[in-house]
């Protein structure tokens, strides 16, 4: 093996005949396609110098996404990687027990922002992408800012979108695919299509998808109003995605291109489970709405040297503009004063311009071989939080009107500046099996609040807060020993940090009438961590696995608390730095494929998080979770039965609800009909025995969660994919 990054091993059966053909096509096409230098890692290719080029990263390819019918991050955590999931309640990714903005999410190297809102709970943001548009998903496990920068305390979800060569087969100049699917758990239909065309050295690609769905059903059946309701609230959602790419190959191994991307999703929920449904708010006229979008335009550059003596072997760079926006709130008809139409919409917005890139260079100094990666990123952003509102207070004033704070900014608009540069060097003695990889990253950030009419309208306005800035060095050291071509041992020490976000530093929401306030803290320190990972990557696609033990310590964890001695009798919520937190655990996977076509596969993730000052168990750390199964694959059909099991929540956890463990069985299958070349039909029955169970992370902030918060009972998915 040529690198220490081993990623994840395949957990299921080998690729189908069609998929193998696609892989061969890609290889055959490499001669006339300019691609970044890749390294084969346990049968998977990762770009040299990328985030996936690390033993802490696991990769899920487009073939695996399609074969396992992975529609979102939650599916990823229930089929491939039990250490990662999407938490709908916090609208964020959770890796190794951390979520929200402590997990970095990127699309083609561009960070996707996470918006905070601890007042109304309208935050989120790490969910504005479409799995149908992805060529790979890399999960970086653990605290490692050496390549990703601020935010990777728990890890990072690193996604790459489709390229034209992913669709165009060997010897062809045109290719594409179309897919139709249905998911009964949310009564959703989805259609997606992608086409690509190559004309000499120019390639162009279009991809688009559309989804129409409803609420995810629960095991509850009480169709009442208010807190006694256990049936899911009626919901309608529409999701759209568009991706365009243009690539031009130039002489000397250079490729330039343009990417345009648009994602948006709108949903409206009849909020029947709200405690005031049918009393304060007219039944049938209380809607919870959400509109989230992300737009991106980028200039892309890739380089693969055609000269073996070149100082620079490969590299990539992206110059981008991106806008992310969330509008979330409620619209209702009030039956109590102020009577009439009533609407509250939190508008969170970030516009960003930035640059990201890296270069790779392989060279020798005497008996030592070096593989150096140098990279960095630069980002300028403008962030705003604004609460819009409509009501009848201007017509007939009611006592409650005095407590409303609408049509004003909850925090000043903030100009953000971020700079990061890093270098690492994999050093080995010639082509020897032992390597040492030191690395270091420097990050600097500055937040500069701006005055505006919306901020001056804030009831707690007292001027513009001072600017804040800080910097951080993040060193890393990794050692690896390739015992045999199929066995590699590694140990890594790494560090990470997360800058406070604009909301935590500058929010100002005061309600003098009811005597409470939420206030930011501009003196917050960046969160930081250091950790150790020790593990092994074993075997190959037929028989292998991986195991990693880890322990991470965190300093200056940003938390909130309520105090009652500040002139607000109902409390003032403010932010502070918590001293010491530790998260430790083990992750492992194994697979074995037999000549008769049978594959046994399994994976497990266990972690325990503790506040070392209070000895409390962190609620964001999920109980132990395992995925085990058996699959059979013939030439043109296959099936898989999988058990997904999780333990119960520790009684000493800070979680408000502590559900017990569960085990659910999923049965899936696929077929590629001989009479329809390029067609694949697949489907599955999930939660086969219709168990009622709870995701611990979804109910950790819910007091005494009832069946309203349960996961879906028995449901099925089916899809038809046609490649051409």
C-alpha positions as CSV (number, residue, x, y, z in Angstrom):
1,X,0.0,0.0,0.0
2,X,1.2,3.4,-0.9
3,X,-0.2,5.4,2.0
4,X,-1.1,5.3,5.6
5,X,-4.7,6.3,5.0
6,X,-6.8,3.2,4.9
7,X,-10.3,4.5,5.2
8,X,-13.1,2.1,5.8
9,X,-13.3,-1.4,4.5
10,X,-16.3,-2.6,2.5
11,X,-19.0,-3.9,4.8
12,X,-21.1,-5.7,2.3
13,X,-20.9,-7.8,-0.8
14,X,-18.7,-7.2,-3.8
15,X,-19.9,-4.9,-6.5
16,X,-22.4,-6.2,-9.0
17,X,-21.3,-7.0,-12.5
18,X,-22.6,-3.7,-13.7
19,X,-20.7,-1.8,-11.0
20,X,-17.6,-3.7,-11.7
21,X,-17.9,-2.7,-15.3
22,X,-18.3,0.9,-14.3
23,X,-15.1,0.7,-12.1
24,X,-13.2,-0.9,-15.0
25,X,-14.6,1.8,-17.3
26,X,-13.3,4.5,-15.0
27,X,-9.8,2.9,-15.0
28,X,-9.8,2.5,-18.7
29,X,-10.8,6.1,-19.1
30,X,-8.0,7.4,-16.9
31,X,-5.7,7.7,-19.9
32,X,-7.8,10.6,-21.4
33,X,-9.1,12.1,-18.1
34,X,-7.1,14.4,-16.0
35,X,-7.6,13.3,-12.3
36,X,-5.9,14.1,-9.0
37,X,-3.3,11.5,-8.0
38,X,-5.2,8.7,-6.3
39,X,-4.1,6.0,-3.9
40,X,-5.8,2.6,-3.7
41,X,-6.8,1.9,-0.2
42,X,-8.4,-1.5,0.5
43,X,-9.9,-1.4,-3.0
44,X,-11.0,2.2,-2.7
45,X,-9.3,5.2,-4.3
46,X,-8.7,8.4,-2.3
47,X,-7.2,11.6,-3.5
48,X,-3.6,12.1,-2.2
49,X,-3.6,15.0,0.2
50,X,-7.3,15.0,0.7
51,X,-9.1,14.5,4.1
52,X,-9.8,10.9,3.2
53,X,-6.0,10.3,3.0
54,X,-5.9,9.5,6.7
55,X,-6.4,6.3,8.8
56,X,-9.2,8.2,10.7
57,X,-11.3,8.6,7.6
58,X,-13.7,6.2,6.1
59,X,-15.1,6.5,2.5
60,X,-18.5,5.5,1.1
61,X,-18.5,5.5,-2.7
62,X,-21.3,6.4,-5.1
63,X,-21.6,2.7,-5.8
64,X,-22.2,1.9,-2.1
65,X,-24.6,4.8,-1.8
66,X,-26.6,3.4,-4.7
67,X,-26.3,-0.3,-3.7
68,X,-27.4,0.3,-0.1
69,X,-30.0,2.9,-1.1
70,X,-28.5,5.5,1.2
71,X,-30.7,8.6,1.0
72,X,-29.3,10.7,3.8
73,X,-26.8,10.7,6.7
74,X,-29.2,8.8,9.0
75,X,-29.2,6.0,6.4
76,X,-25.4,6.1,6.3
77,X,-25.3,5.5,10.1
78,X,-27.7,2.6,9.9
79,X,-26.0,0.8,7.0
80,X,-22.3,1.6,6.8
81,X,-20.9,3.6,9.8
82,X,-22.6,3.4,13.2
83,X,-20.4,6.2,14.6
84,X,-22.2,8.8,12.5
85,X,-25.8,10.0,12.3
86,X,-28.0,12.9,11.5
87,X,-30.0,14.3,14.5
88,X,-33.2,15.7,13.3
89,X,-33.9,17.4,16.6
90,X,-30.8,19.6,16.4
91,X,-30.6,19.5,12.6
92,X,-27.0,18.5,12.7
93,X,-24.4,15.7,12.1
94,X,-23.2,13.7,15.2
95,X,-19.8,12.0,15.1
96,X,-18.2,10.5,18.1
97,X,-20.7,12.2,20.5
98,X,-20.4,15.8,19.2
99,X,-22.8,17.6,17.0
100,X,-24.0,21.1,15.9
101,X,-21.0,23.3,14.9
102,X,-18.6,20.9,16.6
103,X,-18.7,18.7,13.5
104,X,-17.5,20.2,10.2
105,X,-19.6,19.6,7.1
106,X,-18.1,20.4,3.6
107,X,-19.2,20.0,0.0
108,X,-16.3,20.0,-2.5
109,X,-14.1,21.4,0.2
110,X,-16.5,24.3,1.0
111,X,-17.8,24.6,4.6
112,X,-21.6,24.4,5.1
113,X,-22.5,26.7,7.9
114,X,-24.5,25.7,11.0
115,X,-26.8,28.4,12.4
116,X,-27.4,28.7,16.1
117,X,-30.7,29.6,17.8
118,X,-31.1,28.6,21.4
119,X,-34.2,30.9,22.0
120,X,-36.7,29.4,19.5
121,X,-34.7,26.3,18.4
122,X,-34.7,27.4,14.8
123,X,-31.0,26.6,14.2
124,X,-29.4,24.0,11.9
125,X,-27.8,24.0,8.5
126,X,-25.8,20.8,8.1
127,X,-28.5,19.3,5.9
128,X,-28.5,21.3,2.7
129,X,-27.2,18.7,0.2
130,X,-28.6,15.8,-1.8
131,X,-27.0,12.3,-1.7
132,X,-28.1,11.8,-5.4
133,X,-25.5,14.3,-6.4
134,X,-22.6,12.8,-4.5
135,X,-19.7,10.8,-5.8
136,X,-18.3,10.0,-2.3
137,X,-18.8,10.6,1.4
138,X,-15.8,10.7,3.7
139,X,-16.3,10.6,7.5
140,X,-13.3,11.9,9.4
141,X,-13.6,10.5,12.9
142,X,-12.3,12.4,15.9
143,X,-10.6,15.7,16.7
144,X,-8.3,16.6,13.8
145,X,-8.1,20.2,12.5
146,X,-4.8,19.6,10.7
147,X,-6.5,19.7,7.3
148,X,-10.1,20.8,7.9
149,X,-9.6,23.8,10.3
150,X,-12.1,25.1,12.8
151,X,-15.1,22.9,13.7
152,X,-13.7,19.4,13.4
153,X,-13.8,18.6,17.2
154,X,-16.0,15.5,16.7
155,X,-14.9,15.0,13.1
156,X,-16.0,16.0,9.7
157,X,-18.5,15.0,7.0
158,X,-16.7,15.6,3.7
159,X,-18.7,15.2,0.5
160,X,-17.7,15.3,-3.1
161,X,-20.2,15.9,-5.9
162,X,-20.4,14.0,-9.2
163,X,-18.0,14.7,-12.0
164,X,-18.6,14.2,-15.7
165,X,-16.2,11.1,-15.7
166,X,-18.4,9.5,-13.1
167,X,-21.1,9.1,-15.8
168,X,-19.2,8.7,-19.0
169,X,-18.0,5.1,-19.6
170,X,-14.9,3.8,-21.3
171,X,-14.7,4.6,-25.0
172,X,-17.8,6.8,-24.8
173,X,-18.4,10.5,-25.0
174,X,-21.9,10.5,-23.4
175,X,-23.4,8.9,-20.3
176,X,-26.0,9.4,-17.7
177,X,-28.4,7.8,-15.2
178,X,-32.0,8.3,-14.0
179,X,-33.7,7.1,-10.8
180,X,-37.2,6.9,-9.4
181,X,-37.9,5.9,-5.8
182,X,-40.5,5.6,-3.2
183,X,-40.2,5.5,0.7
184,X,-43.3,4.5,2.6
185,X,-42.0,5.8,5.9
186,X,-42.6,9.3,4.7
187,X,-44.8,8.6,1.7
188,X,-42.1,10.3,-0.4
189,X,-41.4,10.1,-4.2
190,X,-38.0,11.1,-5.5
191,X,-36.8,11.4,-9.1
192,X,-33.2,12.2,-10.1
193,X,-31.3,12.3,-13.3
194,X,-27.8,13.2,-14.5
195,X,-26.2,13.4,-17.9
196,X,-22.7,14.2,-19.1
197,X,-21.1,14.8,-22.5
198,X,-17.5,15.0,-23.5
199,X,-16.4,16.9,-26.7
200,X,-12.6,16.5,-27.1
201,X,-11.1,18.0,-24.0
202,X,-14.3,19.6,-22.8
203,X,-16.8,17.9,-20.5
204,X,-20.2,19.1,-19.3
205,X,-22.6,17.7,-16.7
206,X,-26.1,18.4,-15.5
207,X,-27.7,16.8,-12.4
208,X,-31.1,17.4,-10.8
209,X,-33.4,15.8,-8.4
210,X,-36.9,16.4,-7.0
211,X,-38.5,15.0,-3.9
212,X,-42.1,15.2,-2.7
213,X,-42.9,13.7,0.7
214,X,-44.6,13.9,4.0
215,X,-44.0,13.4,7.7
216,X,-42.0,10.4,8.9
217,X,-44.5,8.1,10.6
218,X,-44.1,7.1,14.2
219,X,-45.4,4.1,16.2
220,X,-47.9,6.4,18.0
221,X,-51.6,6.2,17.1
222,X,-53.2,8.9,19.4
223,X,-54.6,11.4,16.9
224,X,-55.4,14.1,19.5
225,X,-54.3,17.8,19.8
226,X,-51.6,19.0,22.2
227,X,-49.3,17.2,24.5
228,X,-51.3,13.9,24.5
229,X,-50.7,13.4,20.8
230,X,-48.4,10.5,19.7
231,X,-49.2,10.3,16.0
232,X,-46.8,12.3,13.8
233,X,-47.9,15.8,12.8
234,X,-49.0,16.1,9.2
235,X,-46.3,17.5,7.1
236,X,-45.6,18.2,3.4
237,X,-42.0,18.7,2.1
238,X,-40.6,19.5,-1.3
239,X,-36.9,19.2,-2.0
240,X,-35.0,20.3,-5.1
241,X,-31.4,20.1,-6.2
242,X,-29.5,21.2,-9.2
243,X,-25.8,20.7,-10.1
244,X,-24.0,21.9,-13.2
245,X,-20.3,21.3,-14.0
246,X,-18.1,22.4,-16.9
247,X,-14.5,21.0,-17.2
248,X,-11.8,21.9,-19.6
249,X,-8.6,19.8,-19.8
250,X,-5.4,21.7,-20.7
251,X,-2.0,20.6,-21.7
252,X,0.5,19.7,-18.9
253,X,-2.1,18.0,-16.6
254,X,-4.2,21.0,-15.8
255,X,-8.0,21.0,-15.6
256,X,-10.1,24.1,-15.0
257,X,-13.8,24.3,-14.5
258,X,-17.0,26.0,-13.2
259,X,-19.5,24.5,-10.8
260,X,-23.0,25.9,-10.1
261,X,-25.1,24.3,-7.3
262,X,-28.6,25.0,-5.9
263,X,-30.3,23.2,-3.1
264,X,-33.6,24.1,-1.5
265,X,-36.2,22.4,0.6
266,X,-39.5,23.7,1.9
267,X,-41.8,22.1,4.5
268,X,-45.1,22.9,6.2
269,X,-46.3,21.1,9.3
270,X,-49.7,21.2,10.8
271,X,-48.4,21.6,14.4
272,X,-51.1,19.5,16.2
273,X,-48.8,18.4,19.0
274,X,-48.2,22.0,20.1
275,X,-49.5,22.5,23.7
276,X,-51.5,25.5,22.6
277,X,-53.1,23.9,19.5
278,X,-56.9,24.5,19.6
279,X,-56.7,26.9,22.5
280,X,-54.4,29.9,22.0
281,X,-54.2,29.0,18.3
282,X,-57.1,28.0,16.2
283,X,-57.2,24.3,15.3
284,X,-56.1,23.8,11.7
285,X,-54.4,27.2,11.6
286,X,-51.0,26.6,13.4
287,X,-48.3,25.8,10.9
288,X,-44.6,25.2,11.5
289,X,-42.7,26.2,8.3
290,X,-39.1,25.7,7.2
291,X,-37.4,27.0,4.1
292,X,-33.7,26.2,3.8
293,X,-31.4,26.8,0.8
294,X,-27.8,26.8,-0.3
295,X,-26.4,28.3,-3.5
296,X,-22.9,27.9,-4.7
297,X,-20.8,29.1,-7.6
298,X,-17.1,28.1,-7.8
299,X,-14.1,28.2,-10.1
300,X,-12.3,24.8,-9.8
301,X,-8.7,23.8,-10.6
302,X,-7.0,20.4,-10.6
303,X,-3.5,19.4,-11.5
304,X,-1.8,16.1,-12.1
305,X,1.8,16.3,-13.2
306,X,2.8,14.7,-16.5
307,X,6.5,15.0,-15.6
308,X,7.8,12.5,-13.0
309,X,10.5,15.0,-12.1
310,X,8.1,17.8,-11.4
311,X,8.4,19.5,-8.0
312,X,4.6,19.6,-7.6
313,X,2.9,16.2,-8.3
314,X,-0.7,17.1,-7.9
315,X,-3.1,19.7,-6.4
316,X,-6.5,21.3,-6.4
317,X,-7.9,24.7,-5.7
318,X,-11.4,26.2,-5.5
319,X,-12.5,29.9,-5.5
320,X,-16.1,30.1,-4.4
321,X,-19.1,32.2,-3.5
322,X,-21.8,30.6,-1.4
323,X,-25.0,31.7,0.3
324,X,-26.8,29.7,2.9
325,X,-30.2,30.7,4.3
326,X,-32.8,29.3,6.7
327,X,-36.3,30.8,7.3
328,X,-38.1,28.9,10.0
329,X,-41.0,29.7,12.3
330,X,-44.8,29.5,12.8
331,X,-47.8,31.0,11.2
332,X,-51.2,30.9,13.0
333,X,-54.5,32.4,13.8
334,X,-54.7,33.4,17.5
335,X,-58.0,33.1,19.4
336,X,-56.7,35.0,22.4
337,X,-55.3,38.5,22.5
338,X,-53.8,39.6,20.2
339,X,-56.5,38.0,18.1
340,X,-55.9,37.3,14.5
341,X,-53.0,36.4,12.2
342,X,-49.8,35.7,14.0
343,X,-46.4,34.9,12.4
344,X,-42.9,34.5,13.6
345,X,-40.0,33.7,11.2
346,X,-36.4,33.5,12.2
347,X,-34.2,34.4,9.2
348,X,-30.6,33.1,9.4
349,X,-28.3,34.1,6.5
350,X,-24.7,33.7,5.6
351,X,-23.0,35.0,2.5
352,X,-19.4,33.8,2.0
353,X,-16.5,34.2,-0.5
354,X,-13.5,32.0,-0.1
355,X,-10.6,30.0,-1.4
356,X,-9.4,26.5,-0.5
357,X,-6.7,24.2,-1.9
358,X,-3.6,22.1,-1.5
359,X,-0.5,20.8,-3.3
360,X,1.3,17.5,-3.0
361,X,5.0,16.9,-3.6
362,X,7.0,13.6,-3.4
363,X,10.8,13.8,-3.1
364,X,13.8,12.2,-1.4
365,X,16.5,13.6,0.9
366,X,19.2,11.1,1.1
367,X,17.7,7.8,2.4
368,X,14.4,9.5,3.4
369,X,11.3,9.6,1.3
370,X,9.0,12.5,1.8
371,X,5.3,13.0,0.7
372,X,4.5,16.6,1.6
373,X,1.1,18.2,1.5
374,X,0.8,22.0,1.8
375,X,-2.6,23.7,1.8
376,X,-4.8,26.4,3.2
377,X,-8.0,28.3,3.0
378,X,-9.2,31.9,3.2
379,X,-12.8,32.9,3.9
380,X,-14.8,36.1,4.3
381,X,-18.4,35.9,5.5
382,X,-21.4,38.1,6.4
383,X,-23.8,36.6,8.9
384,X,-27.2,37.9,10.1
385,X,-30.0,36.7,12.4
386,X,-33.3,38.5,12.0
387,X,-36.8,37.7,13.6
388,X,-39.6,38.9,11.4
389,X,-43.1,39.0,12.7
390,X,-46.7,39.9,12.0
391,X,-49.6,40.3,14.4
392,X,-52.5,42.6,15.3
393,X,-50.7,44.5,18.0
394,X,-50.7,47.7,15.9
395,X,-54.5,47.5,15.6
396,X,-55.5,46.4,19.1
397,X,-52.7,46.4,21.7
398,X,-52.8,43.6,24.3
399,X,-50.7,43.0,27.3
400,X,-48.8,40.2,25.6
401,X,-47.7,42.6,22.9
402,X,-45.2,44.2,25.3
403,X,-43.2,41.0,25.4
404,X,-42.9,40.6,21.6
405,X,-39.6,41.3,20.0
406,X,-40.1,41.1,16.2
407,X,-38.8,42.8,13.1
408,X,-35.4,43.2,14.7
409,X,-32.0,41.5,14.7
410,X,-31.2,39.2,17.6
411,X,-27.5,39.8,17.0
412,X,-25.6,42.4,14.9
413,X,-24.6,41.6,11.4
414,X,-21.1,40.2,11.6
415,X,-18.3,40.3,9.1
416,X,-16.1,37.2,9.6
417,X,-12.6,36.6,8.4
418,X,-10.8,33.2,8.6
419,X,-7.4,32.2,7.5
420,X,-5.8,28.7,7.7
421,X,-2.5,27.2,6.4
422,X,-1.1,23.7,7.0
423,X,1.7,21.4,6.1
424,X,2.4,17.8,6.8
425,X,5.1,15.4,5.7
426,X,4.9,11.6,5.5
427,X,8.5,10.5,6.1
428,X,9.7,6.9,5.5
429,X,13.1,5.2,5.1
430,X,13.0,4.6,1.3
431,X,10.2,2.3,0.5
432,X,10.3,0.8,4.0
433,X,7.1,-0.2,5.9
434,X,7.5,2.3,8.7
435,X,6.5,6.0,8.3
436,X,6.2,9.0,10.5
437,X,3.9,11.9,9.6
438,X,4.3,15.2,11.4
439,X,2.0,18.1,10.6
440,X,0.9,21.5,11.9
441,X,-1.9,24.0,11.0
442,X,-2.2,27.6,11.9
443,X,-5.7,29.2,12.0
444,X,-6.7,32.9,12.6
445,X,-10.2,34.3,12.8
446,X,-11.8,37.7,13.4
447,X,-15.4,38.7,14.0
448,X,-16.3,42.3,13.3
449,X,-19.9,43.3,14.3
450,X,-21.7,45.9,12.1
451,X,-24.3,48.4,12.9
452,X,-27.7,48.3,11.1
453,X,-31.2,49.5,11.4
454,X,-32.4,46.0,12.3
455,X,-29.8,45.9,15.1
456,X,-30.6,49.3,16.4
457,X,-34.3,48.2,16.6
458,X,-33.2,45.5,19.1
459,X,-34.8,46.2,22.5
460,X,-31.5,45.6,24.2
461,X,-29.4,47.8,21.9
462,X,-26.5,49.6,23.5
463,X,-24.2,50.1,20.6
464,X,-22.1,47.8,18.5
465,X,-20.0,45.2,20.3
466,X,-16.3,45.2,20.0
467,X,-14.5,43.0,17.4
468,X,-13.0,39.8,18.5
469,X,-10.1,37.7,17.1
470,X,-7.9,34.8,18.0
471,X,-5.5,32.3,16.5
472,X,-4.5,28.7,17.1
473,X,-1.8,26.2,16.2
474,X,-2.9,22.6,15.7
475,X,0.0,20.1,15.6
476,X,-0.4,16.4,14.7
477,X,1.9,13.4,14.7
478,X,1.1,10.0,13.1
479,X,3.2,6.8,13.1
480,X,2.4,3.8,10.9
481,X,3.8,0.3,10.3
482,X,2.8,-1.7,7.3
483,X,3.5,-5.1,8.8
484,X,2.4,-6.9,5.6
485,X,0.6,-5.7,2.5
486,X,-2.7,-6.5,4.3
487,X,-1.9,-5.4,7.8
488,X,-1.1,-1.8,8.9
489,X,-0.9,-0.5,12.4
490,X,-1.1,3.1,13.3
491,X,-1.1,5.6,16.2
492,X,-1.9,9.2,16.0
493,X,-1.8,12.3,18.2
494,X,-3.9,15.1,16.9
495,X,-5.4,18.4,18.0
496,X,-8.4,20.5,17.0
497,X,-10.2,23.7,17.8
498,X,-13.5,25.5,17.2
499,X,-13.9,29.2,17.1
500,X,-17.0,30.5,19.0
501,X,-19.8,31.3,16.5
502,X,-21.3,34.7,16.0
503,X,-24.5,33.9,17.9
504,X,-22.8,32.7,21.0
505,X,-20.7,35.9,21.1
506,X,-23.2,38.6,20.2
507,X,-26.9,37.4,20.7
508,X,-29.0,39.9,22.7
509,X,-32.6,39.0,23.4
510,X,-34.2,40.8,26.4
511,X,-37.8,40.5,27.6
512,X,-38.2,43.0,30.5
513,X,-41.9,42.4,30.8
514,X,-41.4,38.7,31.7
515,X,-37.9,39.4,33.1
516,X,-35.7,37.1,31.2
517,X,-32.8,37.5,28.8
518,X,-30.3,35.6,26.6
519,X,-27.0,37.4,26.1
520,X,-23.8,36.5,24.2
521,X,-20.3,36.6,25.5
522,X,-17.7,38.3,23.3
523,X,-14.9,37.1,25.6
524,X,-15.5,33.4,24.8
525,X,-12.3,31.4,24.1
526,X,-12.1,28.9,21.2
527,X,-12.8,25.3,22.1
528,X,-9.8,23.1,21.8
529,X,-8.9,19.4,22.0
530,X,-6.2,16.8,21.8
531,X,-6.6,13.1,21.3
532,X,-5.0,9.8,20.7
533,X,-6.1,7.2,18.1
534,X,-4.5,3.7,18.0
535,X,-5.7,1.1,15.5
536,X,-5.2,-1.3,12.7
537,X,-6.5,-1.8,9.2
538,X,-6.6,-5.4,8.1
539,X,-7.1,-7.6,5.1
540,X,-8.7,-6.8,1.7
541,X,-12.1,-6.7,0.0
542,X,-12.7,-10.4,0.6
543,X,-11.7,-10.7,4.2
544,X,-10.7,-7.7,6.4
545,X,-11.7,-5.1,8.9
546,X,-10.5,-2.2,11.0
547,X,-10.4,-1.3,14.6
548,X,-9.6,2.0,16.3
549,X,-9.5,3.0,20.0
550,X,-9.6,6.7,20.8
551,X,-9.6,9.1,23.7
552,X,-10.1,12.9,23.2
553,X,-9.8,15.7,25.8
554,X,-11.6,19.0,25.3
555,X,-10.9,22.3,26.9
556,X,-13.1,25.5,26.9
557,X,-16.2,23.7,25.9
558,X,-18.8,26.4,25.2
559,X,-22.0,25.9,27.2
560,X,-24.9,28.0,28.4
561,X,-26.3,28.5,31.9
562,X,-29.1,30.4,33.5
563,X,-28.4,32.8,36.4
564,X,-31.0,34.7,38.5
565,X,-28.9,37.6,40.0
566,X,-28.7,39.9,37.1
567,X,-31.9,41.9,37.4
568,X,-33.9,39.3,35.5
569,X,-36.1,37.4,37.9
570,X,-36.8,34.6,35.4
571,X,-33.1,34.2,34.6
572,X,-30.4,35.3,32.2
573,X,-29.0,32.8,29.8
574,X,-25.4,33.4,29.0
575,X,-22.5,31.4,27.5
576,X,-19.3,30.3,29.2
577,X,-16.3,28.0,28.7
578,X,-16.5,24.6,30.4
579,X,-13.1,23.3,31.5
580,X,-12.7,19.6,30.9
581,X,-14.6,17.1,28.9
582,X,-13.4,13.6,27.8
583,X,-14.8,11.3,25.1
584,X,-13.3,7.8,24.7
585,X,-14.3,4.8,22.7
586,X,-13.8,2.0,20.2
587,X,-14.8,1.6,16.6
588,X,-14.5,-1.7,14.6
589,X,-15.7,-3.4,11.5
590,X,-15.2,-6.8,9.8
591,X,-16.3,-8.5,6.7
592,X,-15.8,-11.9,5.1
593,X,-16.8,-12.9,1.5
594,X,-17.0,-16.6,0.6
595,X,-16.6,-18.0,-2.9
596,X,-20.2,-19.0,-3.0
597,X,-21.2,-15.3,-3.0
598,X,-22.1,-15.1,0.7
599,X,-20.7,-12.1,2.7
600,X,-20.8,-11.7,6.5
601,X,-20.4,-8.1,7.7
602,X,-20.4,-6.3,11.0
603,X,-19.5,-3.0,12.6
604,X,-19.7,-1.4,16.0
605,X,-19.2,2.0,17.6
606,X,-18.9,2.6,21.4
607,X,-18.1,5.9,23.1
608,X,-18.5,7.4,26.5
609,X,-18.4,11.1,27.2
610,X,-17.8,12.6,30.7
611,X,-17.6,16.1,32.1
612,X,-14.5,15.6,34.2
613,X,-15.5,18.4,36.6
614,X,-19.0,17.2,37.4
615,X,-18.7,13.5,36.4
616,X,-21.8,13.8,34.4
617,X,-22.3,11.6,31.3
618,X,-22.7,13.7,28.1
619,X,-26.2,13.3,26.5
620,X,-24.8,13.9,23.0
621,X,-22.8,10.6,23.1
622,X,-24.9,7.8,21.7
623,X,-25.1,4.4,23.4
624,X,-23.2,1.5,21.8
625,X,-24.4,0.7,18.3
626,X,-23.8,-2.2,16.0
627,X,-24.7,-3.3,12.5
628,X,-24.4,-7.0,11.7
629,X,-25.6,-8.9,8.7
630,X,-25.3,-11.5,6.0
631,X,-25.6,-11.0,2.2
632,X,-25.8,-13.1,-0.9
633,X,-24.9,-11.8,-4.3
634,X,-25.1,-13.6,-7.6
635,X,-24.2,-12.1,-11.0
636,X,-27.4,-10.1,-11.5
637,X,-29.2,-10.3,-8.1
638,X,-28.6,-10.2,-4.4
639,X,-30.1,-9.8,-1.0
640,X,-29.0,-8.7,2.5
641,X,-30.4,-9.1,6.0
642,X,-29.1,-6.8,8.6
643,X,-29.6,-6.3,12.4
644,X,-29.2,-2.7,13.7
645,X,-28.9,-2.8,17.5
646,X,-28.2,-0.1,20.1
647,X,-27.8,-0.1,23.9
648,X,-29.8,1.9,26.4
649,X,-28.9,5.3,27.7
650,X,-26.8,5.4,30.9
651,X,-28.9,6.3,34.0
652,X,-26.2,8.9,34.9
653,X,-26.6,10.7,31.5
654,X,-27.6,14.3,31.4
655,X,-30.3,13.3,28.8
656,X,-33.8,14.3,29.7
657,X,-35.2,11.1,28.2
658,X,-33.3,7.8,28.6
659,X,-34.7,5.2,26.3
660,X,-33.7,1.5,26.5
661,X,-31.9,-0.4,23.8
662,X,-33.3,-1.8,20.6
663,X,-32.7,-4.2,17.7
664,X,-34.4,-3.8,14.3
665,X,-34.0,-6.1,11.3
666,X,-33.8,-4.8,7.7
667,X,-34.2,-7.0,4.6
668,X,-33.1,-5.7,1.2
669,X,-32.5,-7.0,-2.3
670,X,-31.7,-6.0,-5.8
671,X,-31.9,-7.3,-9.4
672,X,-30.5,-6.3,-12.7
673,X,-32.7,-7.8,-15.4
674,X,-30.9,-9.4,-18.4
675,X,-33.4,-7.9,-20.8
676,X,-32.8,-4.3,-19.6
677,X,-29.2,-3.4,-19.9
678,X,-28.1,-0.9,-17.3
679,X,-31.3,-1.2,-15.2
680,X,-31.2,-1.9,-11.5
681,X,-34.3,-2.5,-9.3
682,X,-33.8,-2.6,-5.6
683,X,-36.0,-2.5,-2.5
684,X,-36.2,-3.4,1.1
685,X,-38.4,-3.8,4.1
686,X,-37.1,-1.9,7.2
687,X,-37.9,-2.6,10.8
688,X,-39.2,-5.9,9.6
689,X,-40.8,-6.9,12.9
690,X,-42.4,-3.5,13.4
691,X,-40.6,-2.6,16.7
692,X,-41.3,0.6,18.6
693,X,-38.0,2.1,19.5
694,X,-36.3,5.5,20.1
695,X,-33.1,7.1,18.8
696,X,-31.4,8.3,22.0
697,X,-30.0,11.4,20.3
698,X,-33.4,12.5,19.1
699,X,-34.9,12.5,22.5
700,X,-32.0,13.7,24.7
701,X,-33.6,17.1,25.0
702,X,-37.2,15.9,25.4
703,X,-38.7,15.5,28.8
704,X,-40.4,12.0,29.1
705,X,-40.5,11.4,25.4
706,X,-43.7,9.5,24.3
707,X,-44.5,7.6,21.1
708,X,-44.6,10.9,19.2
709,X,-40.8,10.8,19.2
710,X,-40.5,7.1,18.3
711,X,-38.8,6.0,15.0
712,X,-40.7,4.7,12.1
713,X,-42.3,1.3,12.3
714,X,-42.3,-1.3,9.5
715,X,-41.9,0.4,6.1
716,X,-40.5,-0.3,2.6
717,X,-38.4,1.4,0.0
718,X,-38.2,0.7,-3.7
719,X,-36.3,2.3,-6.5
720,X,-35.5,1.8,-10.2
721,X,-32.2,3.1,-11.7
722,X,-31.3,3.2,-15.3
723,X,-27.7,3.9,-16.5
724,X,-27.0,4.7,-20.1
